[in-house]
Amino acid sequence: MAKKMFEHTKTILDGKLRCLTIPVPTSRSLTLMILVRSGSRYETREDNGISHFMEHMFFKGAERYPDAMAVSSAIDGAGGNFNAFTSEEMVGYFVKISTAKKETAYDVLSDMLLNSKFDEDEIKRERGVIVEEIRMYHDDPMSQVNLDYHSLILGDQPLGWDIAGPEATVTSMTRDNFVKHHERFYYGSNSVITAAGGISPEEHEALCRKYFKFDKGGEPAKAEPFKKMDTDRIYLRNKETEQAHFIFGTYGCRAEHEDVAPFRVLNTILGGQMSSRLFYQIRERRGLAYYINSSLNMYEDVGLFQVSAGVNLDKVEEAIKCAMEEIRKIREEKVTPEELTRAKENIKGHTDLALEDTRRVATLYGMREILYNRIKTPEEIAEEIDAVTIEQVNAVAQKYFVDDQMKLSVIGPYKERNTFEKAFRFS
């Protein structure tokens, strides 16, 4: 095994809080990140969107930093930056700051997460902000077609719902909802605190003990298992747009499956880089699309593969047909050795570039710990990619790219989804 880029240390603190340190001795910055096992797949119809709403509310004031201005001023005054994100399976909060001011990050984040006031007036104000955020994404065809695709392929269950939730649910949430959600998910064994950058394990552990006092252990939260649902093959959203957008794809492998590495290579060859087959054939040779790419989403118990494109309104059927032809070809014909090598080096190179950023380092290590309770180092990931063979790539394509399991979502000024039936076939 190659020499490790980063040595990580894991400590279990009171309340079963996991404390991860990834020292980067040459770094003058530190990223402190708290990940919580929560998110939209842990929600119900009655509270869909609360994980995302709560993410906003944590920035509105607590005990030591009583309002949004106090929170932002503390980080801005130290020259740092901070943000948060909500996904289907986790919620994250982070501060990136100079190592000289690192304790400010622990002070601010711990106050936010442990002592938030969930002030009623702030909830009312932030409701309006989130409603406008929801409307913004629904007004954007690229975002809307993605929401439609996920709903189509994942079905009417939490994993298939909009992370931000529907407007009606968001506007009905009360302070009591936030307090109960906080008690349900924000506890020691359901959280991981990761520090990456200019800090030692001893210092990170000491600061975690000082600021993050969780008195509840228990077990990490569990979501309802994903169930495949019988949904339509094609979903069409009729909307006046200047450009047609479509996404099609199928089920992939879950995040800890043996097919992950060959599937990543396959995806890179097909549509994950500018020299990929889809980009070359559909944009460069035919000029059918401004953007076209393929991507993978891997969850704890299911995965998704998708091809996304924005095309001329009159060329959408041709673009879908050409993209499906590339799927058919990569399923039936082996990729070349040159493609295999280029894809592997692309994946490893992108990983190396990402690891120049302490936030990306904290995310890589913290995410694997919170979701799978097992760290996979950059070196282990690179070895898995290097070991992928042409035969494995071909086997994955044949296994997952099955015509009658493909789903298509389209948004544009079209009235009949049957229009796309012929184009959306391998032959």
MIMILUM-946784 format. One line per 5 residues: their letters; for each residue x, y, z of C-alpha. Coordinates in Angstrom, 3 decimals, padded with zeros to 6 digits, always signed. Example, Ala and Ser with C-alpha at 12.3 -4.5 7.8 and 13.67 -1.06 7.14 Angstrom:
2
as = +012.300,-004.500,+007.800 | +013.670,-001.060,+007.140
This chain:
427
makkm = +000.000,+000.000,+000.000 | +001.219,+003.503,-000.832 | +002.332,+005.831,+001.915 | -000.689,+007.489,+003.495 | -001.333,+011.130,+002.704
fehtk = -003.104,+011.651,+006.025 | -003.085,+009.734,+009.275 | -006.421,+009.928,+011.045 | -007.283,+009.402,+014.701 | -010.678,+008.442,+016.112
tildg = -011.712,+008.896,+019.737 | -015.045,+008.121,+021.408 | -016.063,+010.838,+023.861 | -018.905,+011.088,+026.380 | -022.294,+010.283,+024.928
klrcl = -020.590,+008.068,+022.316 | -019.637,+011.157,+020.337 | -017.125,+010.241,+017.631 | -014.199,+012.624,+017.342 | -012.078,+012.381,+014.166
tipvp = -008.812,+014.202,+013.552 | -006.969,+014.385,+010.221 | -003.833,+016.483,+010.830 | -002.390,+018.350,+007.836 | +000.831,+019.745,+009.337
tsrsl = +001.558,+022.131,+006.453 | -001.916,+023.693,+006.527 | -002.525,+027.152,+007.982 | -006.264,+026.471,+008.029 | -008.607,+024.186,+009.918
tlmil = -011.994,+022.840,+008.900 | -014.212,+021.824,+011.771 | -017.217,+019.825,+010.570 | -020.114,+018.304,+012.484 | -022.118,+015.649,+010.663
vrsgs = -025.417,+014.329,+011.992 | -027.204,+011.191,+010.842 | -030.400,+012.910,+009.803 | -031.830,+014.261,+006.534 | -034.909,+013.841,+004.382
ryetr = -035.020,+010.024,+004.354 | -035.584,+010.112,+008.131 | -038.690,+012.285,+007.748 | -042.416,+011.642,+007.358 | -044.974,+013.347,+005.144
edngi = -045.946,+015.489,+008.136 | -042.429,+016.874,+008.691 | -040.809,+016.578,+005.248 | -038.334,+019.451,+005.017 | -037.656,+019.864,+008.734
shfme = -034.014,+018.706,+008.534 | -033.301,+021.431,+005.982 | -035.353,+024.043,+007.868 | -033.514,+023.232,+011.097 | -030.188,+023.664,+009.299
hmffk = -031.232,+027.275,+008.655 | -032.454,+027.821,+012.205 | -029.144,+026.888,+013.822 | -027.646,+030.084,+012.419 | -030.289,+032.293,+014.050
gaery = -028.895,+032.481,+017.563 | -028.266,+030.507,+020.740 | -026.835,+031.351,+024.188 | -023.358,+032.789,+023.656 | -024.156,+034.090,+020.177
pdama = -027.758,+035.295,+020.564 | -028.660,+036.203,+016.988 | -027.639,+035.722,+013.352 | -025.439,+038.818,+013.344 | -023.508,+037.614,+016.401
vssai = -022.915,+034.227,+014.772 | -021.713,+035.633,+011.449 | -019.679,+038.406,+013.064 | -017.747,+035.907,+015.177 | -016.663,+033.924,+012.115
dgagg = -016.195,+036.945,+009.842 | -014.133,+038.663,+012.523 | -011.755,+035.695,+012.533 | -011.461,+035.681,+008.731 | -013.255,+032.360,+008.449
nfnaf = -016.196,+031.087,+006.438 | -018.986,+028.769,+007.408 | -021.940,+027.007,+005.888 | -024.164,+023.946,+006.165 | -025.872,+021.388,+003.955
tseem = -028.705,+018.892,+004.116 | -028.834,+015.692,+002.092 | -031.021,+012.623,+002.169 | -028.870,+010.814,+004.744 | -026.990,+013.452,+006.715
vgyfv = -026.815,+017.094,+007.732 | -023.490,+018.912,+008.002 | -022.209,+022.141,+009.543 | -018.690,+023.444,+009.063 | -016.338,+026.323,+009.721
kista = -013.103,+026.827,+007.823 | -010.800,+029.143,+009.704 | -007.186,+030.089,+010.344 | -005.457,+027.759,+012.791 | -004.643,+030.826,+014.904
kketa = -008.391,+031.288,+015.516 | -009.451,+027.640,+015.666 | -011.133,+027.783,+019.075 | -013.676,+030.254,+017.680 | -014.955,+027.484,+015.395
ydvls = -015.586,+025.123,+018.323 | -017.216,+027.874,+020.362 | -019.608,+029.009,+017.628 | -020.578,+025.573,+016.250 | -021.152,+024.023,+019.669
dmlln = -023.356,+026.938,+020.744 | -025.372,+026.673,+017.521 | -025.964,+022.955,+017.716 | -026.401,+022.493,+021.456 | -028.066,+025.720,+022.591
skfde = -030.153,+026.969,+019.677 | -033.143,+029.054,+020.781 | -035.488,+028.255,+017.867 | -037.018,+031.654,+018.392 | -040.631,+031.888,+017.177
deikr = -040.098,+035.200,+015.380 | -037.021,+033.858,+013.621 | -038.963,+030.761,+012.560 | -041.641,+032.964,+010.995 | -039.054,+035.027,+009.131
ergvi = -037.067,+032.035,+007.922 | -040.217,+030.327,+006.650 | -040.456,+032.989,+003.998 | -036.802,+032.524,+003.036 | -037.199,+028.770,+002.608
veeir = -040.425,+029.121,+000.640 | -038.586,+031.409,-001.781 | -035.738,+028.879,-001.957 | -038.223,+026.122,-002.834 | -039.814,+028.318,-005.510
myhdd = -036.410,+029.186,-006.937 | -035.570,+025.518,-007.489 | -038.987,+024.779,-008.975 | -038.621,+027.734,-011.354 | -035.243,+026.464,-012.547
pmsqv = -035.785,+023.730,-015.188 | -032.406,+022.067,-014.448 | -033.325,+021.728,-010.782 | -036.942,+020.757,-011.421 | -036.109,+017.942,-013.839
nldyh = -033.707,+016.531,-011.245 | -036.432,+016.598,-008.584 | -038.808,+014.933,-011.044 | -036.322,+012.196,-011.897 | -035.614,+011.334,-008.278
slilg = -039.322,+011.240,-007.492 | -039.950,+009.056,-010.549 | -037.275,+006.446,-009.918 | -037.364,+006.383,-006.109 | -041.124,+006.676,-005.724
dqplg = -043.333,+008.089,-002.990 | -041.124,+007.366,+000.009 | -038.714,+009.566,+001.978 | -035.705,+008.939,-000.268 | -037.732,+010.145,-003.251
wdiag = -039.051,+013.340,-001.636 | -037.719,+016.862,-002.046 | -035.134,+017.589,+000.656 | -036.570,+021.090,+001.157 | -040.097,+019.722,+001.506
peatv = -043.345,+021.120,+000.116 | -044.401,+024.693,+000.883 | -047.458,+023.616,+002.849 | -045.409,+021.508,+005.253 | -042.712,+024.156,+005.698
tsmtr = -045.255,+026.857,+006.498 | -046.939,+024.679,+009.139 | -043.811,+023.892,+011.203 | -043.712,+025.189,+014.775 | -041.073,+025.579,+017.456
dnfvk = -042.277,+022.359,+019.048 | -041.461,+020.492,+015.825 | -037.876,+021.752,+015.962 | -037.393,+020.912,+019.623 | -038.627,+017.337,+019.073
hherf = -036.509,+016.888,+015.936 | -033.457,+018.177,+017.809 | -034.021,+015.700,+020.640 | -034.510,+012.854,+018.183 | -031.350,+013.313,+016.115
yygsn = -028.836,+015.666,+017.718 | -027.154,+013.417,+020.246 | -023.702,+011.932,+020.762 | -023.755,+008.564,+018.987 | -025.648,+010.103,+016.051
svita = -022.946,+012.717,+015.412 | -019.342,+012.893,+014.220 | -017.064,+015.886,+014.784 | -014.180,+016.026,+012.322 | -011.216,+018.390,+012.308
aggis = -008.918,+018.495,+009.275 | -005.926,+020.782,+008.927 | -003.450,+022.343,+011.294 | -004.418,+020.610,+014.511 | -003.275,+017.622,+016.559
peehe = -005.550,+014.808,+017.773 | -004.882,+015.819,+021.377 | -005.917,+019.421,+020.766 | -009.045,+018.446,+018.826 | -010.099,+016.003,+021.512
alcrk = -009.539,+018.568,+024.286 | -011.588,+021.220,+022.460 | -014.386,+018.728,+021.763 | -014.528,+017.799,+025.452 | -014.626,+021.470,+026.381
yfkfd = -017.380,+022.562,+023.990 | -019.414,+019.560,+022.808 | -021.024,+018.005,+025.869 | -023.449,+015.271,+024.840 | -025.017,+013.290,+027.668
kggep = -027.008,+010.890,+025.473 | -025.460,+007.836,+023.883 | -027.711,+005.133,+022.521 | -027.452,+003.971,+018.931 | -027.304,+005.944,+015.672
akaep = -030.644,+006.648,+014.006 | -031.926,+004.208,+011.404 | -034.065,+005.023,+008.399 | -036.715,+002.834,+006.831 | -035.157,+000.573,+004.161
fkkmd = -035.600,+001.616,+000.549 | -038.235,-000.292,-001.412 | -038.422,-000.363,-005.192 | -041.766,+000.943,-006.355 | -043.741,+000.452,-009.528
tdriy = -043.588,+003.879,-011.185 | -044.093,+005.082,-014.740 | -041.244,+004.732,-017.203 | -041.467,+008.330,-018.439 | -042.471,+011.508,-016.632
lrnke = -043.131,+014.659,-018.655 | -043.515,+018.104,-017.114 | -045.127,+020.428,-019.653 | -043.593,+023.867,-019.195 | -042.667,+026.736,-021.470
teqah = -038.874,+026.741,-021.513 | -036.182,+028.038,-023.839 | -034.358,+024.729,-023.665 | -035.443,+021.150,-023.062 | -033.905,+019.303,-020.126
fifgt = -033.970,+015.581,-019.576 | -032.573,+013.075,-017.133 | -032.707,+009.348,-017.605 | -031.123,+006.498,-015.742 | -031.617,+003.454,-013.612
ygcra = -030.832,+001.901,-010.255 | -027.161,+001.521,-009.412 | -025.320,-000.076,-006.508 | -025.391,+000.934,-002.861 | -022.434,+002.809,-001.416
ehedv = -020.622,-000.151,+000.157 | -021.119,-002.594,-002.719 | -018.321,-004.425,-004.547 | -019.439,-002.799,-007.820 | -018.653,+000.756,-006.648
apfrv = -015.144,+001.047,-008.133 | -015.954,-000.432,-011.579 | -019.176,+001.597,-011.702 | -017.225,+004.804,-010.999 | -014.852,+003.969,-013.849
lntil = -017.770,+003.129,-016.143 | -019.499,+006.406,-015.290 | -016.321,+008.402,-015.965 | -015.870,+006.784,-019.378 | -019.496,+007.313,-020.286
ggqms = -020.171,+010.858,-019.101 | -017.977,+011.948,-016.210 | -015.355,+013.965,-018.080 | -014.990,+016.197,-021.144 | -013.412,+013.351,-023.125
srlfy = -016.287,+011.034,-022.242 | -018.365,+009.257,-024.862 | -021.562,+011.198,-024.202 | -019.851,+014.604,-024.247 | -017.946,+013.833,-027.421
qirer = -020.780,+012.251,-029.376 | -023.668,+014.505,-028.356 | -022.037,+017.881,-027.801 | -018.824,+017.891,-029.822 | -019.817,+015.815,-032.866
rglay = -023.529,+016.594,-033.159 | -023.906,+019.891,-031.321 | -027.147,+018.717,-029.707 | -026.520,+019.843,-026.123 | -024.787,+022.584,-024.193
yinss = -024.334,+020.323,-021.195 | -024.478,+016.561,-020.973 | -023.001,+014.334,-018.307 | -023.588,+011.221,-016.282 | -023.361,+010.811,-012.521
lnmye = -023.803,+008.392,-009.644 | -025.650,+008.799,-006.360 | -024.982,+006.074,-003.832 | -027.007,+005.708,-000.662 | -026.824,+003.240,+002.197
dvglf = -029.092,+000.681,+000.520 | -029.569,+001.754,-003.111 | -027.801,+003.671,-005.845 | -028.796,+005.770,-008.857 | -027.174,+006.290,-012.221
qvsag = -028.316,+009.194,-014.363 | -027.584,+011.010,-017.620 | -028.473,+014.719,-017.608 | -028.673,+017.096,-020.574 | -029.979,+020.456,-021.748
vnldk = -030.796,+020.512,-025.473 | -032.438,+022.493,-028.261 | -036.231,+022.159,-028.065 | -036.395,+020.590,-031.529 | -033.537,+018.151,-030.879
veeai = -034.609,+016.508,-027.644 | -035.722,+013.200,-029.180 | -032.537,+012.951,-031.233 | -030.411,+013.678,-028.162 | -032.212,+011.031,-026.079
kcame = -031.847,+008.495,-028.872 | -028.113,+009.209,-029.267 | -027.536,+008.997,-025.514 | -029.373,+005.682,-025.321 | -027.253,+004.407,-028.202
eirki = -024.110,+005.176,-026.195 | -025.581,+003.279,-023.236 | -026.295,+000.318,-025.506 | -022.791,+000.364,-027.004 | -020.993,+000.498,-023.673
reekv = -023.198,-002.354,-022.489 | -022.508,-004.597,-025.477 | -018.921,-003.690,-026.404 | -015.871,-003.625,-024.170 | -014.271,-000.287,-023.362
tpeel = -010.760,+000.243,-024.697 | -007.588,+000.017,-022.599 | -006.969,+003.708,-023.323 | -010.403,+004.659,-021.985 | -009.869,+002.528,-018.889
trake = -006.511,+004.134,-018.089 | -007.743,+007.663,-018.737 | -010.787,+007.173,-016.504 | -008.728,+005.748,-013.649 | -006.238,+008.621,-013.762
nikgh = -009.102,+011.117,-013.954 | -010.730,+009.755,-010.797 | -007.471,+009.615,-008.850 | -006.405,+013.053,-010.062 | -009.694,+014.646,-009.018
tdlal = -009.344,+013.033,-005.611 | -005.842,+014.470,-005.207 | -007.041,+017.951,-006.171 | -009.952,+017.747,-003.744 | -007.638,+016.800,-000.891
edtrr = -005.818,+020.136,-001.240 | -008.850,+021.590,+000.575 | -009.240,+020.817,+004.286 | -013.023,+021.042,+003.933 | -013.005,+018.246,+001.354
vatly = -010.707,+016.183,+003.598 | -013.090,+016.638,+006.537 | -016.032,+015.688,+004.322 | -014.385,+012.538,+002.933 | -013.459,+011.151,+006.338
gmrei = -016.466,+012.412,+008.287 | -019.022,+011.245,+005.737 | -017.738,+007.685,+005.738 | -017.691,+007.607,+009.523 | -021.227,+008.954,+010.014
lynri = -022.790,+006.760,+007.320 | -020.766,+003.539,+007.417 | -018.748,+003.676,+010.647 | -015.652,+002.830,+008.644 | -012.983,+005.094,+007.188
ktpee = -011.748,+004.416,+003.670 | -008.545,+006.346,+003.038 | -007.622,+008.017,-000.260 | -004.978,+005.326,-000.737 | -007.541,+002.537,-000.342
iaeei = -009.861,+004.261,-002.814 | -007.007,+004.641,-005.327 | -006.063,+000.961,-004.979 | -009.656,-000.087,-005.643 | -009.762,+002.093,-008.774
davti = -006.409,+000.778,-010.004 | -007.636,-002.806,-009.633 | -010.638,-002.331,-011.960 | -010.482,-004.371,-015.172 | -012.145,-003.973,-018.560
eqvna = -014.136,-007.136,-017.848 | -015.489,-005.672,-014.591 | -016.560,-002.458,-016.326 | -018.375,-004.456,-019.002 | -020.010,-006.701,-016.398
vaqky = -021.333,-003.701,-014.459 | -022.759,-002.156,-017.639 | -024.553,-005.405,-018.495 | -025.807,-005.844,-014.948 | -027.303,-002.382,-014.420
fvddq = -028.105,-000.986,-017.877 | -031.302,-002.901,-018.550 | -033.722,-001.327,-021.040 | -036.980,-001.911,-019.183 | -035.547,-000.599,-015.892
mklsv = -034.597,+002.784,-017.354 | -036.626,+005.855,-016.338 | -036.833,+009.206,-018.141 | -037.841,+012.649,-016.913 | -038.321,+015.541,-019.374
igpyk = -039.236,+019.199,-018.894 | -040.206,+021.421,-021.802 | -043.140,+022.616,-023.944 | -044.340,+019.116,-024.792 | -047.792,+017.637,-024.197
erntf = -047.477,+013.917,-024.935 | -044.974,+011.730,-023.142 | -045.567,+009.023,-025.744 | -043.540,+011.256,-028.059 | -040.406,+010.035,-026.290
ekafr = -041.197,+006.321,-026.158 | -039.474,+005.389,-029.407 | -036.330,+007.414,-028.727 | -036.056,+006.020,-025.202 | -035.097,+002.488,-026.233
fs = -031.851,+000.679,-026.919 | -033.027,-000.127,-030.431
